[in-house]
Amino acid sequence: MTTGIDALQTTLAAEHAAVFVFAALGGRASALPPSPMRSALDAAYAVHLERREQLRTMITADGGDPVASEAAYRLPTPLATAEQIAAEALRVERACVTTYAALVAATTDAERRWAVDALVSTAVGEAAFGGSPEALPGLGTA
């Protein structure tokens, strides 16, 4: 059984990856004409960066040592078109939704409320990258 601190650490690791990937996607998208997707990438980057910091704080408050990020993360290739960039952004958001669903299951009280908010926000944010609503986001029921 996963403990709350383990789930927080797993979620932090996912956010480290999301921050890295969204930064890279934003860089790739900067070569494209201005678009709503570019704005969505900027917004997603900011949200994941903030959540990463919140998770570090939560883990430290629970007496843990926050897991460090990897030196780098693998990006798919190619990432040259708006469609390819949006597809990767959607993949990252869906991975985070799944991770947040696990965090909801493993936590209680204020941490669970925070995880539910992050789950819902991320699931709704998928639409900016072509995602469709799911009845139970993060549970693989689509």
For each residue, the residues with C-beta under 8 A, 3 or more apart:
1:
2: 6 7 10 102 106
3: 6 7 106
4: 7 8 62 106 107 108 111
5: 8 9 59 62 63 64
6: 2 3 9 10 106
7: 2 3 4 10 11 102 103 105 106 107
8: 4 5 11 12 55 58 59 62 64 103 107 111
9: 5 6 12 13 59 64 66 67
10: 2 6 7 13 14 99 102 103
11: 7 8 14 15 55 99 100 102 103 115
12: 8 9 15 16 52 55 56 59 66 67
13: 9 10 16 17 67 69
14: 10 11 17 18 95 96 99
15: 11 12 18 19 48 51 52 55 96
16: 12 13 19 20 52 67 68 69 70
17: 13 14 20 21 69 70 73 92 95
18: 14 15 21 22 44 48 52 92 95 96
19: 15 16 22 23 45 48 49 52 69
20: 16 17 23 24 69 70 72 73
21: 17 18 24 25 73 75 88 89 92
22: 18 19 25 26 41 44 45 48 89 92
23: 19 20 26 27 45
24: 20 21 27 28 75 79
25: 21 22 28 29 41 79 85 88 89
26: 22 23 29 30 38 41 42 45
27: 23 24 30
28: 24 25 31 32 79 80 85
29: 25 26 32 35 37 38 41 82 85
30: 26 27 38
31: 28
32: 28 29 35 38 81 82 85
33:
34: 38
35: 29 32 38 39 82
36: 39 40 128
37: 29 40 41 82 85 86 89 128 129
38: 26 29 30 32 34 35 41 42
39: 35 36 42 43
40: 36 37 43 44 89 125 128 129
41: 22 25 26 29 37 38 44 45 85 89
42: 26 38 39 45 46
43: 39 40 46 47 125 128
44: 18 22 40 41 47 48 89 93 125 128
45: 19 22 23 26 41 42 48 49
46: 42 43 49 50
47: 43 44 50 51 121 122 125
48: 15 18 19 22 44 45 51 52 96
49: 19 45 46 52 53
50: 46 47 53 54
51: 15 47 48 54 55 118
52: 12 15 16 18 19 48 49 55 56
53: 49 50 56 57
54: 50 51 57 58 114
55: 8 11 12 15 51 52 58 59 66
56: 12 52 53 59 60 66
57: 53 54 60 61
58: 8 54 55 61 62 111 114
59: 5 8 9 12 55 56 62 64 65 66 67
60: 56 57 63 64 65 66
61: 57 58
62: 4 5 8 58 59
63: 5 60
64: 5 8 9 59 60
65: 59 60
66: 9 12 55 56 59 60
67: 9 12 13 16 59
68: 16
69: 13 16 17 19 20
70: 16 17 20 73
71:
72: 20
73: 17 20 21 70
74:
75: 21 24 79 88
76: 79 84 88
77:
78: 81 84
79: 24 25 28 75 76 84 85 88
80: 28 84
81: 32 78 84 85
82: 29 32 35 37 85 86
83: 86 87
84: 76 78 79 80 81 87 88
85: 25 28 29 32 37 41 79 81 82 88 89
86: 37 82 83 89 90 129 130
87: 83 84 90 91 129 130
88: 21 25 75 76 79 84 85 91 92
89: 21 22 25 37 40 41 44 85 86 92 93 128 129
90: 86 87 93 94 126 129 130 131
91: 87 88 94 95
92: 17 18 21 22 88 89 95 96
93: 44 89 90 96 97 122 125 126 129 131
94: 90 91 97 98 126 131
95: 14 17 18 91 92 98 99
96: 14 15 18 48 92 93 99 100 122
97: 93 94 100 101 119 122 123 126 137 138
98: 94 95 101 102 138 139 140
99: 10 11 14 95 96 102 103 138
100: 11 96 97 103 104 115 118 119 122 138
101: 97 98 104 105 119 137 138 139
102: 2 7 10 11 98 99 105 106 138
103: 7 8 10 11 99 100 106 107 111 115 118 119
104: 100 101 107 112 115 116 119
105: 7 101 102
106: 2 3 4 6 7 102 103
107: 4 7 8 103 104 111 112 115
108: 4 111 112
109: 112 113
110: 113 114
111: 4 8 58 103 107 108 114 115
112: 104 107 108 109 115 116
113: 109 110 116 117
114: 54 58 110 111 117 118
115: 11 100 103 104 107 111 112 118 119
116: 104 112 113 119 120
117: 113 114 120 121
118: 51 100 103 114 115 121 122
119: 97 100 101 103 104 115 116 122 123 137 138
120: 116 117 123 124 137
121: 47 117 118 124 125
122: 47 93 96 97 100 118 119 125 126 137
123: 97 119 120 126 131 133 134 137 138
124: 120 121 127
125: 40 43 44 47 93 121 122 128 129
126: 90 93 94 97 122 123 129 130 131 132
127: 124 130 131 132 133
128: 36 37 40 43 44 89 125 131
129: 37 40 86 87 89 90 93 125 126
130: 86 87 90 126 127
131: 90 93 94 123 126 127 128
132: 126 127 142
133: 123 127 137
134: 123 137 141 142
135: 141
136: 139 141
137: 97 101 119 120 122 123 133 134
138: 97 98 99 100 101 102 119 123
139: 98 101 136
140: 98
141: 134 135 136
142: 132 134
